[in-house]
Amino acid sequence: MDKKVKASITSTDRILATCGVTLAAAAAFFPWYVFFNEDKFGVTTPNFDMTRDLPHTGPKEVFSVSPLAMVNRNKDDRPDIPPLPFDPLTTATVSDSGKERQNNIAAREEQPFPGHGSNYRLLHVANGRALIEDSAGMYMVKVGSVLPDNTKLAKIEQRDGRWVIVTSNGEIYENESH
């Protein structure tokens, strides 16, 4: 009886393996069949040779309008709907944080952006663009570009024969190579 169990497992495994190989072969060859028989699987375009021009007629007037689109402009036909009564129940509170915020605006404006004081190195200038580098990477920037420290590039200019970039907070970075 032990041999029958092993024989049935072996034959079941063979049948499953044969089905798997057959399915894999069909999946591998089907795209090629479609490629070589494109006329059976391709997109068919309609033939417009049998069309004819329609006679030119003017536009027709609209005679049926959706009832939802109709506006009743007669005040006498409108039902009088009274306004909803005022609800005196307070459902929220108002904090005083707005007053504190007004007092702290000046202090908050002086706070530097995260990453402020980034040390850039100007590598190259060409065609109105500058290649700069900092510890995070290299950047191609032009006038008006936002730099990684959230300042903007204000100017790219040449001073004493060397290229210089000026940021919106007034920092100046010179090209170290000439």
VMD Tcl script that builds the backbone (N, CA, C; Angstrom):
set m [mol new atoms 534]
animate dup $m
set s [atomselect $m all]
$s set {name element resname resid chain x y z} {
  {N N MET 1 A 0.819 -1.190 0.000}
  {CA C MET 1 A 0.000 0.000 0.000}
  {C C MET 1 A 0.857 1.244 0.000}
  {N N ASP 2 A 2.017 1.142 0.566}
  {CA C ASP 2 A 2.937 2.270 0.616}
  {C C ASP 2 A 3.441 2.629 -0.784}
  {N N LYS 3 A 3.590 1.630 -1.642}
  {CA C LYS 3 A 4.052 1.880 -3.015}
  {C C LYS 3 A 2.989 2.604 -3.829}
  {N N LYS 4 A 1.695 2.290 -3.581}
  {CA C LYS 4 A 0.623 2.962 -4.308}
  {C C LYS 4 A 0.563 4.446 -3.969}
  {N N VAL 5 A 0.766 4.772 -2.709}
  {CA C VAL 5 A 0.754 6.174 -2.290}
  {C C VAL 5 A 1.901 6.910 -2.960}
  {N N LYS 6 A 3.087 6.308 -2.964}
  {CA C LYS 6 A 4.233 6.944 -3.623}
  {C C LYS 6 A 4.012 7.055 -5.122}
  {N N ALA 7 A 3.417 6.042 -5.735}
  {CA C ALA 7 A 3.166 6.060 -7.176}
  {C C ALA 7 A 2.140 7.128 -7.525}
  {N N SER 8 A 1.086 7.279 -6.711}
  {CA C SER 8 A 0.076 8.291 -7.007}
  {C C SER 8 A 0.626 9.698 -6.800}
  {N N ILE 9 A 1.471 9.872 -5.793}
  {CA C ILE 9 A 2.087 11.181 -5.592}
  {C C ILE 9 A 3.005 11.505 -6.755}
  {N N THR 10 A 3.741 10.532 -7.214}
  {CA C THR 10 A 4.654 10.745 -8.331}
  {C C THR 10 A 3.881 11.065 -9.606}
  {N N SER 11 A 2.804 10.339 -9.873}
  {CA C SER 11 A 2.037 10.624 -11.084}
  {C C SER 11 A 1.332 11.977 -10.971}
  {N N THR 12 A 0.862 12.352 -9.782}
  {CA C THR 12 A 0.245 13.666 -9.585}
  {C C THR 12 A 1.273 14.767 -9.792}
  {N N ASP 13 A 2.465 14.553 -9.274}
  {CA C ASP 13 A 3.526 15.538 -9.473}
  {C C ASP 13 A 3.864 15.681 -10.948}
  {N N ARG 14 A 3.892 14.566 -11.666}
  {CA C ARG 14 A 4.204 14.618 -13.108}
  {C C ARG 14 A 3.118 15.363 -13.875}
  {N N ILE 15 A 1.872 15.120 -13.508}
  {CA C ILE 15 A 0.768 15.810 -14.190}
  {C C ILE 15 A 0.838 17.315 -13.919}
  {N N LEU 16 A 1.076 17.700 -12.672}
  {CA C LEU 16 A 1.196 19.121 -12.345}
  {C C LEU 16 A 2.392 19.758 -13.042}
  {N N ALA 17 A 3.510 19.050 -13.083}
  {CA C ALA 17 A 4.697 19.580 -13.759}
  {C C ALA 17 A 4.445 19.737 -15.247}
  {N N THR 18 A 3.776 18.767 -15.859}
  {CA C THR 18 A 3.462 18.849 -17.290}
  {C C THR 18 A 2.527 20.028 -17.564}
  {N N CYS 19 A 1.526 20.199 -16.722}
  {CA C CYS 19 A 0.617 21.347 -16.894}
  {C C CYS 19 A 1.366 22.668 -16.729}
  {N N GLY 20 A 2.266 22.740 -15.763}
  {CA C GLY 20 A 3.038 23.966 -15.557}
  {C C GLY 20 A 3.937 24.290 -16.729}
  {N N VAL 21 A 4.618 23.274 -17.270}
  {CA C VAL 21 A 5.498 23.492 -18.426}
  {C C VAL 21 A 4.674 23.884 -19.640}
  {N N THR 22 A 3.524 23.257 -19.831}
  {CA C THR 22 A 2.657 23.601 -20.966}
  {C C THR 22 A 2.155 25.040 -20.849}
  {N N LEU 23 A 1.746 25.430 -19.669}
  {CA C LEU 23 A 1.276 26.802 -19.454}
  {C C LEU 23 A 2.402 27.809 -19.667}
  {N N ALA 24 A 3.597 27.489 -19.193}
  {CA C ALA 24 A 4.737 28.387 -19.392}
  {C C ALA 24 A 5.082 28.507 -20.866}
  {N N ALA 25 A 5.033 27.396 -21.606}
  {CA C ALA 25 A 5.326 27.439 -23.041}
  {C C ALA 25 A 4.279 28.263 -23.779}
  {N N ALA 26 A 3.008 28.093 -23.414}
  {CA C ALA 26 A 1.952 28.880 -24.057}
  {C C ALA 26 A 2.131 30.364 -23.765}
  {N N ALA 27 A 2.506 30.691 -22.530}
  {CA C ALA 27 A 2.721 32.094 -22.176}
  {C C ALA 27 A 3.924 32.668 -22.903}
  {N N ALA 28 A 4.917 31.839 -23.183}
  {CA C ALA 28 A 6.110 32.321 -23.883}
  {C C ALA 28 A 5.857 32.503 -25.371}
  {N N PHE 29 A 5.047 31.644 -25.980}
  {CA C PHE 29 A 4.853 31.705 -27.429}
  {C C PHE 29 A 3.668 32.550 -27.857}
  {N N PHE 30 A 2.730 32.856 -26.947}
  {CA C PHE 30 A 1.564 33.648 -27.326}
  {C C PHE 30 A 1.926 35.048 -27.836}
  {N N PRO 31 A 2.838 35.785 -27.189}
  {CA C PRO 31 A 3.191 37.100 -27.748}
  {C C PRO 31 A 3.760 37.018 -29.157}
  {N N TRP 32 A 4.511 35.959 -29.444}
  {CA C TRP 32 A 5.049 35.805 -30.800}
  {C C TRP 32 A 3.934 35.505 -31.796}
  {N N TYR 33 A 2.943 34.721 -31.376}
  {CA C TYR 33 A 1.803 34.432 -32.237}
  {C C TYR 33 A 1.049 35.718 -32.563}
  {N N VAL 34 A 0.860 36.557 -31.550}
  {CA C VAL 34 A 0.184 37.838 -31.771}
  {C C VAL 34 A 1.020 38.725 -32.679}
  {N N PHE 35 A 2.339 38.710 -32.499}
  {CA C PHE 35 A 3.217 39.547 -33.315}
  {C C PHE 35 A 3.150 39.145 -34.788}
  {N N PHE 36 A 3.153 37.843 -35.070}
  {CA C PHE 36 A 3.149 37.388 -36.459}
  {C C PHE 36 A 1.756 37.371 -37.075}
  {N N ASN 37 A 0.709 37.433 -36.282}
  {CA C ASN 37 A -0.663 37.473 -36.790}
  {C C ASN 37 A -1.334 38.769 -36.345}
  {N N GLU 38 A -0.702 39.861 -36.680}
  {CA C GLU 38 A -1.174 41.169 -36.233}
  {C C GLU 38 A -2.548 41.511 -36.793}
  {N N ASP 39 A -2.864 41.013 -37.973}
  {CA C ASP 39 A -4.150 41.325 -38.576}
  {C C ASP 39 A -5.316 40.750 -37.774}
  {N N LYS 40 A -5.096 39.678 -37.037}
  {CA C LYS 40 A -6.152 39.093 -36.215}
  {C C LYS 40 A -6.328 39.835 -34.891}
  {N N PHE 41 A -5.256 40.458 -34.394}
  {CA C PHE 41 A -5.295 41.067 -33.068}
  {C C PHE 41 A -5.182 42.585 -33.083}
  {N N GLY 42 A -4.853 43.184 -34.221}
  {CA C GLY 42 A -4.619 44.615 -34.277}
  {C C GLY 42 A -5.893 45.420 -34.108}
  {N N VAL 43 A -5.720 46.704 -33.953}
  {CA C VAL 43 A -6.848 47.613 -33.826}
  {C C VAL 43 A -7.380 47.879 -35.219}
  {N N THR 44 A -8.652 47.662 -35.403}
  {CA C THR 44 A -9.246 47.915 -36.716}
  {C C THR 44 A -9.764 49.343 -36.759}
  {N N THR 45 A -9.418 50.020 -37.818}
  {CA C THR 45 A -9.888 51.393 -37.986}
  {C C THR 45 A -11.099 51.376 -38.908}
  {N N PRO 46 A -12.093 52.178 -38.626}
  {CA C PRO 46 A -13.281 52.186 -39.486}
  {C C PRO 46 A -12.951 52.788 -40.847}
  {N N ASN 47 A -13.635 52.285 -41.842}
  {CA C ASN 47 A -13.456 52.767 -43.202}
  {C C ASN 47 A -14.417 53.935 -43.419}
  {N N PHE 48 A -13.864 55.113 -43.695}
  {CA C PHE 48 A -14.685 56.305 -43.854}
  {C C PHE 48 A -15.005 56.604 -45.318}
  {N N ASP 49 A -14.791 55.646 -46.204}
  {CA C ASP 49 A -15.079 55.876 -47.618}
  {C C ASP 49 A -16.579 55.919 -47.901}
  {N N MET 50 A -17.363 55.299 -47.061}
  {CA C MET 50 A -18.792 55.210 -47.314}
  {C C MET 50 A -19.572 56.359 -46.668}
  {N N THR 51 A -18.901 57.360 -46.115}
  {CA C THR 51 A -19.617 58.456 -45.474}
  {C C THR 51 A -20.058 59.468 -46.508}
  {N N ARG 52 A -21.017 60.273 -46.155}
  {CA C ARG 52 A -21.478 61.329 -47.048}
  {C C ARG 52 A -21.643 62.598 -46.234}
  {N N ASP 53 A -21.584 63.715 -46.883}
  {CA C ASP 53 A -21.747 64.987 -46.201}
  {C C ASP 53 A -23.217 65.204 -45.870}
  {N N LEU 54 A -23.457 65.703 -44.684}
  {CA C LEU 54 A -24.818 66.011 -44.283}
  {C C LEU 54 A -25.202 67.383 -44.819}
  {N N PRO 55 A -26.466 67.587 -45.133}
  {CA C PRO 55 A -26.872 68.902 -45.639}
  {C C PRO 55 A -26.738 69.951 -44.539}
  {N N HIS 56 A -26.383 71.150 -44.951}
  {CA C HIS 56 A -26.203 72.232 -43.992}
  {C C HIS 56 A -27.565 72.799 -43.607}
  {N N THR 57 A -27.868 72.744 -42.343}
  {CA C THR 57 A -29.102 73.347 -41.837}
  {C C THR 57 A -28.739 74.218 -40.655}
  {N N GLY 58 A -29.568 75.175 -40.392}
  {CA C GLY 58 A -29.327 76.071 -39.274}
  {C C GLY 58 A -29.592 75.371 -37.951}
  {N N PRO 59 A -29.167 75.991 -36.878}
  {CA C PRO 59 A -29.398 75.373 -35.568}
  {C C PRO 59 A -30.880 75.395 -35.212}
  {N N LYS 60 A -31.294 74.382 -34.506}
  {CA C LYS 60 A -32.691 74.305 -34.085}
  {C C LYS 60 A -32.821 74.894 -32.690}
  {N N GLU 61 A -33.985 75.483 -32.438}
  {CA C GLU 61 A -34.217 76.078 -31.134}
  {C C GLU 61 A -34.500 74.991 -30.109}
  {N N VAL 62 A -34.096 75.273 -28.888}
  {CA C VAL 62 A -34.341 74.330 -27.804}
  {C C VAL 62 A -35.794 74.461 -27.388}
  {N N PHE 63 A -36.500 73.353 -27.339}
  {CA C PHE 63 A -37.907 73.431 -26.980}
  {C C PHE 63 A -38.221 72.720 -25.669}
  {N N SER 64 A -37.321 71.888 -25.173}
  {CA C SER 64 A -37.584 71.256 -23.879}
  {C C SER 64 A -36.385 71.511 -22.976}
  {N N VAL 65 A -36.680 72.050 -21.825}
  {CA C VAL 65 A -35.634 72.381 -20.877}
  {C C VAL 65 A -35.866 71.555 -19.623}
  {N N SER 66 A -34.809 71.136 -19.015}
  {CA C SER 66 A -34.917 70.371 -17.775}
  {C C SER 66 A -35.602 71.216 -16.714}
  {N N PRO 67 A -36.514 70.641 -15.963}
  {CA C PRO 67 A -37.190 71.420 -14.909}
  {C C PRO 67 A -36.215 71.927 -13.851}
  {N N LEU 68 A -35.106 71.239 -13.659}
  {CA C LEU 68 A -34.132 71.691 -12.673}
  {C C LEU 68 A -33.405 72.951 -13.130}
  {N N ALA 69 A -33.318 73.151 -14.449}
  {CA C ALA 69 A -32.614 74.311 -14.965}
  {C C ALA 69 A -33.507 75.543 -15.050}
  {N N MET 70 A -34.793 75.361 -14.902}
  {CA C MET 70 A -35.713 76.492 -15.003}
  {C C MET 70 A -35.689 77.296 -13.712}
  {N N VAL 71 A -35.712 78.596 -13.849}
  {CA C VAL 71 A -35.695 79.490 -12.698}
  {C C VAL 71 A -37.061 80.142 -12.588}
  {N N ASN 72 A -37.632 80.074 -11.418}
  {CA C ASN 72 A -38.924 80.700 -11.183}
  {C C ASN 72 A -38.673 82.134 -10.734}
  {N N ARG 73 A -38.966 83.094 -11.602}
  {CA C ARG 73 A -38.685 84.483 -11.298}
  {C C ARG 73 A -39.909 85.215 -10.742}
  {N N ASN 74 A -41.003 84.546 -10.643}
  {CA C ASN 74 A -42.212 85.173 -10.146}
  {C C ASN 74 A -42.228 85.062 -8.622}
  {N N LYS 75 A -42.234 86.201 -7.915}
  {CA C LYS 75 A -42.179 86.198 -6.454}
  {C C LYS 75 A -43.455 85.635 -5.839}
  {N N ASP 76 A -44.569 85.762 -6.527}
  {CA C ASP 76 A -45.834 85.281 -5.976}
  {C C ASP 76 A -45.906 83.758 -5.952}
  {N N ASP 77 A -45.212 83.099 -6.873}
  {CA C ASP 77 A -45.274 81.640 -6.953}
  {C C ASP 77 A -44.307 80.957 -5.997}
  {N N ARG 78 A -43.335 81.703 -5.467}
  {CA C ARG 78 A -42.347 81.101 -4.565}
  {C C ARG 78 A -42.940 80.884 -3.188}
  {N N PRO 79 A -42.679 79.734 -2.586}
  {CA C PRO 79 A -43.151 79.564 -1.199}
  {C C PRO 79 A -42.262 80.380 -0.264}
  {N N ASP 80 A -42.902 80.969 0.736}
  {CA C ASP 80 A -42.143 81.762 1.703}
  {C C ASP 80 A -41.519 80.823 2.728}
  {N N ILE 81 A -40.213 80.762 2.721}
  {CA C ILE 81 A -39.491 79.930 3.672}
  {C C ILE 81 A -38.899 80.858 4.714}
  {N N PRO 82 A -39.293 80.683 5.955}
  {CA C PRO 82 A -38.753 81.582 6.989}
  {C C PRO 82 A -37.274 81.265 7.228}
  {N N PRO 83 A -36.497 82.275 7.598}
  {CA C PRO 83 A -35.083 82.012 7.879}
  {C C PRO 83 A -34.944 81.143 9.117}
  {N N LEU 84 A -33.850 80.416 9.167}
  {CA C LEU 84 A -33.607 79.554 10.314}
  {C C LEU 84 A -33.391 80.401 11.554}
  {N N PRO 85 A -33.877 79.946 12.690}
  {CA C PRO 85 A -33.710 80.731 13.920}
  {C C PRO 85 A -32.245 80.740 14.353}
  {N N PHE 86 A -31.861 81.796 15.052}
  {CA C PHE 86 A -30.502 81.948 15.548}
  {C C PHE 86 A -30.238 80.922 16.639}
  {N N ASP 87 A -29.088 80.262 16.557}
  {CA C ASP 87 A -28.720 79.255 17.553}
  {C C ASP 87 A -27.765 79.893 18.550}
  {N N PRO 88 A -28.197 80.159 19.778}
  {CA C PRO 88 A -27.348 80.855 20.745}
  {C C PRO 88 A -26.319 79.947 21.418}
  {N N LEU 89 A -26.330 78.663 21.128}
  {CA C LEU 89 A -25.419 77.731 21.780}
  {C C LEU 89 A -23.997 77.927 21.258}
  {N N THR 90 A -23.054 78.174 22.159}
  {CA C THR 90 A -21.652 78.326 21.781}
  {C C THR 90 A -21.029 76.946 21.669}
  {N N THR 91 A -20.419 76.671 20.545}
  {CA C THR 91 A -19.856 75.338 20.326}
  {C C THR 91 A -18.340 75.348 20.253}
  {N N ALA 92 A -17.696 76.483 20.441}
  {CA C ALA 92 A -16.237 76.543 20.365}
  {C C ALA 92 A -15.739 77.662 21.257}
  {N N THR 93 A -14.440 77.672 21.483}
  {CA C THR 93 A -13.818 78.736 22.263}
  {C C THR 93 A -12.813 79.456 21.395}
  {N N VAL 94 A -12.540 80.685 21.759}
  {CA C VAL 94 A -11.565 81.491 21.039}
  {C C VAL 94 A -10.397 81.732 21.974}
  {N N SER 95 A -9.204 81.427 21.504}
  {CA C SER 95 A -8.035 81.593 22.368}
  {C C SER 95 A -7.444 82.987 22.211}
  {N N ASP 96 A -6.551 83.329 23.107}
  {CA C ASP 96 A -5.856 84.608 23.062}
  {C C ASP 96 A -4.512 84.497 22.348}
  {N N SER 97 A -4.280 83.426 21.623}
  {CA C SER 97 A -2.975 83.244 20.989}
  {C C SER 97 A -2.722 84.283 19.898}
  {N N GLY 98 A -3.760 84.869 19.339}
  {CA C GLY 98 A -3.570 85.894 18.323}
  {C C GLY 98 A -2.901 87.129 18.879}
  {N N LYS 99 A -3.245 87.516 20.102}
  {CA C LYS 99 A -2.619 88.679 20.726}
  {C C LYS 99 A -1.156 88.406 21.022}
  {N N GLU 100 A -0.859 87.200 21.492}
  {CA C GLU 100 A 0.538 86.846 21.765}
  {C C GLU 100 A 1.344 86.808 20.476}
  {N N ARG 101 A 0.716 86.352 19.412}
  {CA C ARG 101 A 1.413 86.248 18.130}
  {C C ARG 101 A 1.792 87.625 17.595}
  {N N GLN 102 A 0.921 88.609 17.768}
  {CA C GLN 102 A 1.228 89.963 17.313}
  {C C GLN 102 A 2.464 90.501 18.013}
  {N N ASN 103 A 2.627 90.181 19.292}
  {CA C ASN 103 A 3.776 90.673 20.058}
  {C C ASN 103 A 5.069 89.970 19.664}
  {N N ASN 104 A 4.992 88.751 19.167}
  {CA C ASN 104 A 6.193 87.968 18.866}
  {C C ASN 104 A 6.580 87.974 17.392}
  {N N ILE 105 A 5.917 88.765 16.560}
  {CA C ILE 105 A 6.225 88.764 15.129}
  {C C ILE 105 A 7.646 89.234 14.880}
  {N N ALA 106 A 8.069 90.291 15.526}
  {CA C ALA 106 A 9.420 90.814 15.305}
  {C C ALA 106 A 10.469 89.796 15.732}
  {N N ALA 107 A 10.247 89.112 16.823}
  {CA C ALA 107 A 11.211 88.109 17.297}
  {C C ALA 107 A 11.274 86.932 16.340}
  {N N ARG 108 A 10.151 86.552 15.767}
  {CA C ARG 108 A 10.131 85.410 14.870}
  {C C ARG 108 A 10.794 85.714 13.534}
  {N N GLU 109 A 10.737 86.950 13.052}
  {CA C GLU 109 A 11.338 87.292 11.772}
  {C C GLU 109 A 12.851 87.218 11.819}
  {N N GLU 110 A 13.442 87.423 12.979}
  {CA C GLU 110 A 14.892 87.373 13.092}
  {C C GLU 110 A 15.412 85.951 13.236}
  {N N GLN 111 A 14.526 85.016 13.478}
  {CA C GLN 111 A 14.954 83.632 13.651}
  {C C GLN 111 A 15.466 83.097 12.317}
  {N N PRO 112 A 16.659 82.508 12.289}
  {CA C PRO 112 A 17.201 82.013 11.024}
  {C C PRO 112 A 16.483 80.746 10.570}
  {N N PHE 113 A 16.530 80.504 9.264}
  {CA C PHE 113 A 15.979 79.278 8.716}
  {C C PHE 113 A 16.828 78.100 9.168}
  {N N PRO 114 A 16.275 76.926 9.214}
  {CA C PRO 114 A 17.105 75.763 9.521}
  {C C PRO 114 A 18.175 75.611 8.446}
  {N N GLY 115 A 19.361 75.319 8.847}
  {CA C GLY 115 A 20.452 75.185 7.894}
  {C C GLY 115 A 21.067 76.507 7.519}
  {N N HIS 116 A 20.701 77.574 8.211}
  {CA C HIS 116 A 21.247 78.886 7.896}
  {C C HIS 116 A 22.747 78.879 8.145}
  {N N GLY 117 A 23.464 79.623 7.385}
  {CA C GLY 117 A 24.911 79.676 7.522}
  {C C GLY 117 A 25.572 78.574 6.711}
  {N N SER 118 A 24.869 78.103 5.711}
  {CA C SER 118 A 25.432 77.064 4.865}
  {C C SER 118 A 26.649 77.625 4.152}
  {N N ASN 119 A 27.705 76.881 4.140}
  {CA C ASN 119 A 28.947 77.334 3.538}
  {C C ASN 119 A 29.019 76.797 2.119}
  {N N TYR 120 A 28.744 77.664 1.154}
  {CA C TYR 120 A 28.787 77.266 -0.245}
  {C C TYR 120 A 30.179 77.478 -0.805}
  {N N ARG 121 A 30.467 76.720 -1.823}
  {CA C ARG 121 A 31.693 76.911 -2.578}
  {C C ARG 121 A 31.287 77.102 -4.026}
  {N N LEU 122 A 31.669 78.214 -4.622}
  {CA C LEU 122 A 31.350 78.488 -6.017}
  {C C LEU 122 A 32.354 77.748 -6.882}
  {N N LEU 123 A 31.870 76.821 -7.697}
  {CA C LEU 123 A 32.765 76.003 -8.507}
  {C C LEU 123 A 32.964 76.558 -9.908}
  {N N HIS 124 A 31.854 76.979 -10.569}
  {CA C HIS 124 A 31.969 77.387 -11.964}
  {C C HIS 124 A 30.785 78.280 -12.321}
  {N N VAL 125 A 31.008 79.204 -13.258}
  {CA C VAL 125 A 29.946 80.069 -13.759}
  {C C VAL 125 A 29.975 80.015 -15.272}
  {N N ALA 126 A 28.815 79.794 -15.889}
  {CA C ALA 126 A 28.714 79.777 -17.350}
  {C C ALA 126 A 27.263 80.007 -17.750}
  {N N ASN 127 A 27.063 80.797 -18.803}
  {CA C ASN 127 A 25.746 81.042 -19.393}
  {C C ASN 127 A 24.712 81.526 -18.377}
  {N N GLY 128 A 25.103 82.370 -17.459}
  {CA C GLY 128 A 24.177 82.928 -16.490}
  {C C GLY 128 A 23.786 81.973 -15.384}
  {N N ARG 129 A 24.499 80.873 -15.269}
  {CA C ARG 129 A 24.228 79.904 -14.213}
  {C C ARG 129 A 25.498 79.639 -13.436}
  {N N ALA 130 A 25.323 79.253 -12.181}
  {CA C ALA 130 A 26.473 78.975 -11.326}
  {C C ALA 130 A 26.348 77.566 -10.766}
  {N N LEU 131 A 27.484 76.909 -10.653}
  {CA C LEU 131 A 27.546 75.593 -10.033}
  {C C LEU 131 A 28.124 75.785 -8.644}
  {N N ILE 132 A 27.300 75.489 -7.620}
  {CA C ILE 132 A 27.759 75.661 -6.245}
  {C C ILE 132 A 27.752 74.305 -5.550}
  {N N GLU 133 A 28.500 74.236 -4.455}
  {CA C GLU 133 A 28.596 72.987 -3.710}
  {C C GLU 133 A 28.537 73.302 -2.226}
  {N N ASP 134 A 27.839 72.453 -1.485}
  {CA C ASP 134 A 27.890 72.509 -0.027}
  {C C ASP 134 A 28.009 71.076 0.482}
  {N N SER 135 A 27.865 70.887 1.759}
  {CA C SER 135 A 28.065 69.553 2.326}
  {C C SER 135 A 27.007 68.555 1.856}
  {N N ALA 136 A 25.848 69.038 1.396}
  {CA C ALA 136 A 24.774 68.148 0.961}
  {C C ALA 136 A 24.874 67.760 -0.504}
  {N N GLY 137 A 25.590 68.533 -1.321}
  {CA C GLY 137 A 25.697 68.197 -2.736}
  {C C GLY 137 A 26.025 69.394 -3.589}
  {N N MET 138 A 25.882 69.190 -4.913}
  {CA C MET 138 A 26.165 70.243 -5.892}
  {C C MET 138 A 24.844 70.716 -6.485}
  {N N TYR 139 A 24.780 72.020 -6.797}
  {CA C TYR 139 A 23.552 72.607 -7.305}
  {C C TYR 139 A 23.872 73.530 -8.464}
  {N N MET 140 A 23.034 73.464 -9.523}
  {CA C MET 140 A 23.108 74.395 -10.639}
  {C C MET 140 A 22.039 75.445 -10.372}
  {N N VAL 141 A 22.448 76.705 -10.201}
  {CA C VAL 141 A 21.514 77.764 -9.828}
  {C C VAL 141 A 21.634 78.933 -10.792}
  {N N LYS 142 A 20.577 79.732 -10.850}
  {CA C LYS 142 A 20.596 80.974 -11.621}
  {C C LYS 142 A 19.978 82.053 -10.746}
  {N N VAL 143 A 20.012 83.282 -11.192}
  {CA C VAL 143 A 19.481 84.391 -10.405}
  {C C VAL 143 A 18.000 84.135 -10.135}
  {N N GLY 144 A 17.617 84.216 -8.864}
  {CA C GLY 144 A 16.242 83.957 -8.455}
  {C C GLY 144 A 16.021 82.557 -7.920}
  {N N SER 145 A 17.000 81.664 -8.085}
  {CA C SER 145 A 16.850 80.300 -7.581}
  {C C SER 145 A 16.871 80.295 -6.061}
  {N N VAL 146 A 16.084 79.405 -5.477}
  {CA C VAL 146 A 16.081 79.242 -4.028}
  {C C VAL 146 A 17.213 78.295 -3.664}
  {N N LEU 147 A 18.071 78.748 -2.767}
  {CA C LEU 147 A 19.214 77.955 -2.335}
  {C C LEU 147 A 18.789 77.035 -1.193}
  {N N PRO 148 A 19.577 76.016 -0.886}
  {CA C PRO 148 A 19.186 75.070 0.168}
  {C C PRO 148 A 18.974 75.693 1.543}
  {N N ASP 149 A 19.540 76.858 1.816}
  {CA C ASP 149 A 19.303 77.499 3.119}
  {C C ASP 149 A 18.117 78.465 3.058}
  {N N ASN 150 A 17.282 78.344 2.030}
  {CA C ASN 150 A 16.065 79.132 1.811}
  {C C ASN 150 A 16.333 80.604 1.537}
  {N N THR 151 A 17.516 80.951 1.106}
  {CA C THR 151 A 17.775 82.293 0.591}
  {C C THR 151 A 17.696 82.200 -0.921}
  {N N LYS 152 A 17.673 83.342 -1.581}
  {CA C LYS 152 A 17.633 83.349 -3.042}
  {C C LYS 152 A 18.947 83.875 -3.576}
  {N N LEU 153 A 19.285 83.420 -4.762}
  {CA C LEU 153 A 20.478 83.923 -5.426}
  {C C LEU 153 A 20.129 85.280 -6.029}
  {N N ALA 154 A 20.769 86.335 -5.531}
  {CA C ALA 154 A 20.438 87.694 -5.955}
  {C C ALA 154 A 21.233 88.107 -7.185}
  {N N LYS 155 A 22.549 87.808 -7.216}
  {CA C LYS 155 A 23.398 88.282 -8.318}
  {C C LYS 155 A 24.459 87.249 -8.643}
  {N N ILE 156 A 24.825 87.219 -9.904}
  {CA C ILE 156 A 26.037 86.534 -10.355}
  {C C ILE 156 A 26.822 87.600 -11.098}
  {N N GLU 157 A 27.980 87.957 -10.573}
  {CA C GLU 157 A 28.748 89.031 -11.199}
  {C C GLU 157 A 30.239 88.748 -11.099}
  {N N GLN 158 A 30.983 89.535 -11.868}
  {CA C GLN 158 A 32.435 89.392 -11.876}
  {C C GLN 158 A 33.042 90.587 -11.153}
  {N N ARG 159 A 33.876 90.320 -10.132}
  {CA C ARG 159 A 34.546 91.367 -9.376}
  {C C ARG 159 A 36.040 91.085 -9.403}
  {N N ASP 160 A 36.798 92.054 -9.874}
  {CA C ASP 160 A 38.258 91.934 -9.962}
  {C C ASP 160 A 38.672 90.678 -10.716}
  {N N GLY 161 A 37.945 90.344 -11.772}
  {CA C GLY 161 A 38.300 89.197 -12.599}
  {C C GLY 161 A 37.864 87.856 -12.040}
  {N N ARG 162 A 37.175 87.847 -10.917}
  {CA C ARG 162 A 36.707 86.594 -10.316}
  {C C ARG 162 A 35.179 86.608 -10.258}
  {N N TRP 163 A 34.596 85.444 -10.448}
  {CA C TRP 163 A 33.142 85.335 -10.368}
  {C C TRP 163 A 32.702 85.304 -8.919}
  {N N VAL 164 A 31.565 85.964 -8.660}
  {CA C VAL 164 A 31.028 86.092 -7.312}
  {C C VAL 164 A 29.521 85.875 -7.383}
  {N N ILE 165 A 28.975 85.179 -6.386}
  {CA C ILE 165 A 27.514 85.112 -6.254}
  {C C ILE 165 A 27.128 85.795 -4.950}
  {N N VAL 166 A 25.994 86.491 -4.987}
  {CA C VAL 166 A 25.491 87.210 -3.823}
  {C C VAL 166 A 24.102 86.660 -3.523}
  {N N THR 167 A 23.873 86.280 -2.265}
  {CA C THR 167 A 22.569 85.745 -1.877}
  {C C THR 167 A 21.665 86.864 -1.394}
  {N N SER 168 A 20.398 86.549 -1.189}
  {CA C SER 168 A 19.428 87.571 -0.783}
  {C C SER 168 A 19.690 88.102 0.620}
  {N N ASN 169 A 20.413 87.374 1.448}
  {CA C ASN 169 A 20.728 87.907 2.776}
  {C C ASN 169 A 22.091 88.585 2.804}
  {N N GLY 170 A 22.699 88.822 1.625}
  {CA C GLY 170 A 23.924 89.599 1.529}
  {C C GLY 170 A 25.218 88.805 1.594}
  {N N GLU 171 A 25.144 87.496 1.731}
  {CA C GLU 171 A 26.373 86.706 1.776}
  {C C GLU 171 A 26.997 86.646 0.388}
  {N N ILE 172 A 28.320 86.721 0.345}
  {CA C ILE 172 A 29.067 86.736 -0.914}
  {C C ILE 172 A 29.971 85.512 -0.943}
  {N N TYR 173 A 29.921 84.790 -2.060}
  {CA C TYR 173 A 30.772 83.619 -2.244}
  {C C TYR 173 A 31.582 83.825 -3.512}
  {N N GLU 174 A 32.908 83.698 -3.412}
  {CA C GLU 174 A 33.802 83.905 -4.548}
  {C C GLU 174 A 34.218 82.579 -5.136}
  {N N ASN 175 A 34.520 82.626 -6.433}
  {CA C ASN 175 A 35.081 81.462 -7.100}
  {C C ASN 175 A 36.536 81.357 -6.678}
  {N N GLU 176 A 36.916 80.222 -6.107}
  {CA C GLU 176 A 38.269 80.069 -5.583}
  {C C GLU 176 A 39.289 79.836 -6.683}
  {N N SER 177 A 38.877 79.214 -7.770}
  {CA C SER 177 A 39.821 79.012 -8.886}
  {C C SER 177 A 39.619 80.120 -9.906}
  {N N HIS 178 A 40.651 80.438 -10.637}
  {CA C HIS 178 A 40.559 81.541 -11.590}
  {C C HIS 178 A 40.465 81.034 -12.990}
}
mol reanalyze $m
mol bondsrecalc $m
mol representation Tube
mol addrep $m
